[in-house]
């Protein structure tokens, strides 16, 4: 050990001792490069990333300023993405590939050290004039990610010229770290913009569906009302034609229902606007349109209201959709001239039970739970007689459970009718 120590001592010449500050500076720069690598890879936000990159680039090569120019594929130009060389108005300004030092660096994919920028014919003087800035010297390196040049990193005006090979090496290391991070941040930004556009289009779609379904319901109800009336006429030709109108209107109504249901199909969270609502008035309002559909098919609909003053804390619109879906299901799966009973009662002094019973096609015992699955229908999709997407009951269950309620079905079997029960807490429970 002593022998090894003595060899080190002998090697410590006056020249090597004088290089200690230089070695310390190199270690400090390498430490800075290691730290900025962590910063670049821990953020996907482009602005703060470029800001840190500029400060580091200027610091490690002892330059007055630094800039990042990124390739714009649409315009075919390099554009300033960040700089410390002047006001931020420069951001987004183009630099031509031909007739500029940055363009030459990108096209030829090589490092360039320019000691006299003003005397270089490739220097883009127009920018200096706009910024009232004097570019004396430039050290530029290409930004390469996945073997593709995405831009240029420049350091401007060396404080103690000339540029050195160490300066070029440090800036190349920094550029290699930054290029991958910048491209990743750009990809994330593009995904965010695409997602925002999709959300905007989704909102537009939902608004359109809401407006279209609302505007179609009223004239459709009038058509159904008059067509149902004409079905009862003694003129067989008129009656047959009216029946065709009713069938077509019913099909259009099913399409409107499915469009309305689709608005809520993929919602991961249901935001309820709760209020205390009188259940009898609520049910009469909700049943108005479905009853017109039922009467068009010759159904008899009976309503047994709850005791006066019975209230529940619900979202009137969402719960209205849930009840409508269940009621429309009964109308749809009950053959013409059927019988549907809607009954509302207080159960155990804590709950409101809304039961919707029909004498329709019924439900096999093994299907009583599966009918609430998305897109599930008892009939085969190739041979079924009843249209629809099969999402009405699944949406009804989601909306009811969001209110702290329950829904279940009961049926003796096929062709023996079915009963759906909606259980909701009384107001104040």
C-alpha positions in Angstrom: 0.0 0.0 0.0 2.8 2.4 0.9 4.5 1.5 -2.4 1.3 2.4 -4.3 1.0 5.7 -2.4 4.6 6.6 -3.3 4.0 5.9 -7.0 1.0 8.3 -6.9 3.2 10.9 -5.2 5.9 10.6 -7.8 3.3 11.0 -10.5 2.0 14.3 -9.1 4.1 16.6 -11.2 3.7 20.3 -11.1 1.8 20.1 -14.5 -0.8 17.6 -13.2 -1.3 19.7 -10.1 -2.0 22.7 -12.2 -4.7 20.6 -14.1 -6.7 20.0 -10.9 -9.0 23.0 -11.3 -9.7 21.9 -14.9 -10.4 18.3 -13.8 -12.7 19.6 -11.1 -14.6 21.7 -13.7 -15.0 18.6 -15.9 -16.3 16.6 -13.0 -18.8 19.4 -12.2 -20.0 19.5 -15.8 -20.4 15.7 -15.9 -22.3 16.0 -12.6 -24.6 18.7 -14.2 -25.2 16.4 -17.2 -26.2 13.6 -14.9 -28.6 15.8 -13.0 -30.2 17.2 -16.2 -30.7 13.7 -17.5 -32.8 13.0 -14.4 -34.8 16.2 -15.0 -35.3 15.5 -18.7 -36.6 11.9 -18.1 -38.8 12.8 -15.1 -41.1 15.2 -17.0 -43.2 15.0 -20.1 -44.1 18.7 -20.1 -42.2 20.3 -23.0 -42.0 23.9 -21.7 -40.2 23.3 -18.4 -38.1 20.7 -20.0 -36.8 23.1 -22.6 -36.3 25.8 -20.0 -34.0 23.5 -18.0 -32.2 22.4 -21.2 -31.4 26.0 -22.2 -30.0 26.9 -18.8 -27.8 23.8 -18.8 -26.6 24.2 -22.3 -25.4 27.8 -21.8 -23.8 26.9 -18.4 -21.8 23.8 -19.5 -20.1 25.5 -22.5 -19.9 29.0 -20.8 -22.1 30.7 -23.5 -24.3 33.8 -23.2 -27.4 32.1 -24.6 -28.8 28.8 -25.9 -31.6 27.8 -28.3 -33.6 24.8 -29.3 -34.9 24.6 -32.9 -37.3 21.8 -33.8 -38.2 20.5 -37.2 -41.7 21.3 -38.4 -42.7 18.6 -40.8 -45.7 20.6 -42.2 -43.8 23.7 -43.1 -40.4 22.1 -43.8 -38.7 24.6 -41.6 -36.8 24.7 -38.3 -38.7 26.7 -35.7 -37.6 28.1 -32.4 -39.0 26.1 -29.6 -37.1 27.8 -26.8 -34.3 30.3 -26.4 -32.5 32.5 -23.9 -31.1 34.8 -26.7 -34.0 37.3 -26.8 -37.7 38.0 -26.1 -40.1 35.1 -26.2 -41.7 36.6 -29.4 -39.0 34.6 -31.2 -40.7 31.3 -30.3 -42.3 29.7 -33.4 -40.3 31.8 -35.8 -39.0 29.8 -38.8 -35.4 29.3 -39.8 -34.8 28.0 -43.4 -32.9 24.8 -43.9 -31.0 26.5 -46.7 -29.1 29.7 -45.9 -28.7 29.1 -42.2 -26.2 27.5 -39.9 -28.9 25.6 -38.0 -30.2 24.3 -41.3 -26.8 23.2 -42.3 -26.3 21.3 -39.0 -29.6 19.5 -39.5 -29.1 18.7 -43.2 -25.6 17.5 -42.8 -26.2 16.0 -39.4 -23.0 17.2 -37.9 -21.5 19.4 -35.1 -20.5 22.9 -36.2 -18.2 25.4 -34.3 -18.4 28.9 -35.8 -16.1 31.4 -34.2 -17.1 34.3 -36.5 -20.8 34.0 -37.2 -21.0 37.5 -38.7 -18.4 36.5 -41.4 -20.1 33.2 -42.2 -22.3 33.4 -45.3 -24.6 30.8 -43.8 -25.5 33.0 -40.9 -29.2 34.0 -40.9 -28.8 37.8 -40.3 -32.5 38.6 -40.5 -33.1 37.2 -37.1 -30.4 39.2 -35.4 -31.9 42.4 -36.9 -35.4 41.5 -35.6 -34.1 40.7 -32.1 -31.5 43.5 -32.1 -29.0 40.8 -31.0 -25.4 40.3 -32.2 -24.5 36.6 -32.8 -20.7 36.4 -32.5 -20.1 32.7 -32.4 -22.2 29.5 -32.6 -21.7 26.0 -31.4 -24.5 23.8 -32.8 -25.3 20.0 -32.6 -28.1 18.0 -34.2 -30.8 16.5 -32.0 -31.1 12.9 -33.0 -33.8 10.5 -31.7 -34.2 7.0 -33.0 -31.7 7.7 -35.8 -33.8 10.7 -37.0 -32.9 14.3 -36.7 -35.6 16.2 -35.0 -33.9 19.6 -34.5 -30.8 21.5 -33.4 -29.4 22.6 -30.1 -27.3 25.8 -30.3 -25.1 27.6 -27.8 -24.4 31.3 -28.8 -21.5 33.6 -28.0 -18.8 31.8 -26.0 -17.8 34.1 -23.1 -14.1 33.0 -23.3 -13.5 32.0 -26.9 -12.7 29.9 -28.7 -15.1 26.9 -28.6 -13.3 23.7 -27.6 -13.7 20.0 -28.4 -14.8 19.5 -24.8 -17.6 22.1 -25.4 -18.7 20.1 -28.5 -18.6 16.8 -26.6 -20.6 18.2 -23.7 -23.2 19.7 -25.9 -23.5 16.4 -27.9 -24.1 14.5 -24.7 -26.7 16.9 -23.7 -28.4 16.8 -27.1 -28.5 13.0 -27.1 -30.2 13.1 -23.7 -32.6 15.8 -24.7 -33.7 14.5 -28.1 -35.4 11.4 -26.7 -37.0 13.3 -23.9 -38.3 16.0 -26.3 -39.7 13.5 -28.8 -41.5 11.7 -25.9 -42.9 15.0 -24.7 -44.1 15.9 -28.2 -45.8 12.5 -28.5 -47.6 13.0 -25.2 -48.6 16.5 -26.2 -50.0 15.2 -29.5 -51.9 12.5 -27.6 -53.3 15.1 -25.3 -54.5 17.3 -28.2 -56.0 14.3 -29.9 -57.8 13.3 -26.7 -59.1 16.9 -26.2 -60.4 16.8 -29.8 -62.1 13.4 -29.2 -63.6 14.8 -26.0 -64.9 17.9 -27.9 -66.4 15.7 -30.6 -67.9 13.4 -28.0 -69.5 16.4 -26.3 -70.8 17.6 -29.7 -72.2 14.1 -30.3 -73.9 14.0 -27.0 -75.4 17.5 -27.5 -76.6 16.5 -30.9 -78.2 13.3 -29.6 -79.9 15.1 -26.8 -81.3 17.8 -29.1 -82.3 15.4 -31.9 -84.0 13.0 -29.5 -85.8 15.8 -27.8 -87.0 17.4 -31.0 -88.1 14.1 -32.5 -90.1 12.9 -29.5 -92.9 15.5 -29.7 -93.8 15.2 -33.4 -93.4 11.4 -33.1 -95.9 11.3 -30.2 -98.4 13.3 -32.2 -98.0 10.9 -35.2 -98.5 7.9 -32.9 -101.6 9.5 -31.4 -103.3 10.2 -34.7 -102.2 6.9 -36.2 -103.6 5.0 -33.2 -106.9 6.8 -33.6 -107.0 6.0 -37.3 -106.4 2.3 -36.5 -109.9 2.2 -34.9 -111.7 3.4 -38.0 -114.1 1.1 -39.8 -112.3 1.7 -43.1 -110.0 -1.4 -43.4 -107.7 0.4 -45.9 -107.2 3.4 -43.6 -106.8 1.1 -40.6 -104.2 -1.0 -42.3 -102.3 2.0 -43.5 -102.4 3.5 -40.0 -101.0 0.3 -38.6 -98.0 0.6 -40.9 -97.5 4.1 -39.7 -97.6 3.0 -36.1 -95.1 0.2 -36.7 -92.7 2.6 -38.5 -93.1 5.2 -35.7 -92.5 2.6 -33.1 -89.3 1.5 -34.8 -88.2 5.2 -35.0 -89.0 5.6 -31.3 -86.7 2.6 -30.4 -83.9 4.2 -32.4 -84.4 7.4 -30.4 -84.3 5.4 -27.1 -81.1 3.7 -28.1 -79.5 7.0 -29.1 -80.4 8.5 -25.7 -79.1 5.4 -23.8 -75.8 5.5 -25.7 -75.1 8.9 -24.1 -74.8 7.2 -20.8 -73.3 3.9 -21.9 -69.6 4.6 -21.4 -69.8 7.1 -18.5 -67.5 5.9 -15.7 -69.0 8.2 -13.2 -72.6 9.4 -12.8 -72.9 12.9 -11.4 -76.3 13.2 -9.8 -78.3 16.4 -9.3 -80.3 15.2 -6.3 -83.5 16.9 -5.1 -86.6 15.8 -3.1 -89.2 14.8 -5.6 -92.9 13.8 -5.2 -93.1 10.3 -6.6 -96.7 10.4 -7.9 -96.2 13.5 -10.0 -92.8 12.2 -11.1 -94.2 8.9 -12.3 -97.1 10.5 -14.1 -94.6 12.7 -16.0 -92.3 9.8 -16.8 -95.1 7.6 -18.0 -96.6 10.1 -20.4 -94.7 9.2 -23.6 -94.4 5.4 -22.9 -98.2 5.3 -22.4 -98.7 6.7 -25.9 -96.4 3.9 -27.3 -98.3 1.3 -25.3 -101.7 2.5 -26.5 -100.4 2.5 -30.1 -99.9 -1.2 -29.6 -103.2 -1.8 -28.0 -101.9 -2.2 -24.5 -103.9 -1.4 -21.4 -101.7 0.5 -18.9 -102.8 0.8 -15.2 -101.2 3.0 -12.6 -101.5 2.6 -8.9 -100.0 5.7 -7.2 -98.3 5.8 -3.8 -99.8 7.6 -0.8 -99.9 11.3 -1.3 -96.7 13.1 -0.2 -94.4 10.2 -0.8 -91.0 11.6 -1.8 -87.6 10.3 -2.7 -84.3 12.2 -3.1 -83.4 11.6 -6.8 -82.0 13.1 -9.9 -85.2 13.7 -11.8 -83.7 13.3 -15.3 -81.5 10.2 -14.6 -84.1 8.4 -12.6 -86.7 9.3 -15.3 -84.4 7.6 -17.8 -84.1 4.5 -15.6 -87.9 4.1 -15.1 -88.5 4.8 -18.8 -86.1 2.1 -19.9 -87.8 -0.5 -17.7 -91.3 0.6 -18.8 -90.3 0.6 -22.5 -88.9 -2.9 -22.0 -92.3 -4.1 -20.8 -94.1 -2.5 -23.7 -91.6 -3.9 -26.2 -91.7 -7.5 -25.0 -95.4 -7.6 -24.6 -97.4 -8.7 -27.7 -100.1 -6.3 -29.0 -103.2 -5.8 -26.8 -101.3 -6.7 -23.7 -101.7 -5.6 -20.1 -99.2 -3.6 -18.1 -99.5 -2.5 -14.5 -97.3 0.1 -12.8 -97.6 0.2 -9.0 -95.8 2.5 -6.5 -95.9 1.7 -2.8 -94.0 2.3 0.4 -92.2 -0.8 1.7 -91.2 -1.3 5.3 -91.5 2.4 5.9 -88.0 2.9 4.5 -88.2 2.2 0.7 -90.3 3.1 -2.3 -91.0 0.1 -4.5 -91.9 0.8 -8.2 -93.1 -2.4 -9.8 -93.8 -2.8 -13.5 -95.6 -6.0 -14.4 -96.7 -7.3 -17.8 -98.3 -10.3 -19.4 -95.7 -10.5 -22.1 -93.1 -13.0 -23.2 -91.6 -13.6 -19.8 -88.1 -14.5 -18.8 -86.5 -17.9 -18.3 -85.3 -18.4 -14.7 -81.7 -18.7 -15.7 -81.8 -15.4 -17.6 -83.2 -13.3 -14.8 -79.8 -11.8 -13.8 -78.2 -11.8 -17.3 -80.8 -9.5 -18.8 -79.1 -6.6 -17.0 -75.8 -7.3 -18.8 -74.7 -4.9 -21.5 -75.9 -5.9 -25.0 -77.7 -9.0 -23.7 -81.0 -10.0 -25.2 -82.9 -13.3 -24.7 -83.7 -13.6 -28.4 -80.9 -14.5 -30.8 -79.7 -11.4 -32.6 -80.2 -13.0 -36.0 -83.8 -14.1 -35.5 -85.2 -11.7 -32.8 -88.4 -9.9 -33.5 -87.7 -7.0 -31.1 -85.1 -4.4 -32.1 -82.7 -2.4 -29.9 -79.1 -2.6 -28.7 -79.8 -4.4 -25.4 -78.4 -1.7 -23.1 -81.5 -0.2 -21.7 -81.7 -2.4 -18.6 -78.0 -2.3 -17.9 -78.1 1.5 -17.9 -81.2 1.5 -15.7 -79.4 -0.7 -13.1 -76.4 1.6 -13.1 -78.5 4.8 -12.7 -80.7 3.1 -9.9 -77.6 1.8 -8.0 -76.1 5.3 -8.2 -79.1 6.5 -6.2 -78.5 3.8 -3.6 -81.3 1.7 -5.0 -81.8 -1.8 -6.4 -83.6 -3.4 -9.3 -84.5 -7.0 -9.9 -86.7 -9.1 -12.2 -89.1 -12.0 -11.5 -91.0 -14.2 -14.0 -92.7 -17.6 -13.8 -91.1 -18.4 -17.2 -91.5 -17.9 -20.9 -94.9 -16.5 -22.1 -96.0 -15.9 -18.5 -95.1 -12.3 -18.1 -92.5 -10.5 -16.0 -92.3 -8.1 -13.1 -89.5 -5.6 -12.6 -89.1 -4.0 -9.2 -87.1 -0.8 -8.5 -86.3 -0.1 -4.9 -85.4 3.4 -3.8 -84.8 5.0 -0.3 -87.5 7.3 0.9 -86.4 10.9 1.3 -84.6 11.3 4.6 -83.5 7.7 4.9 
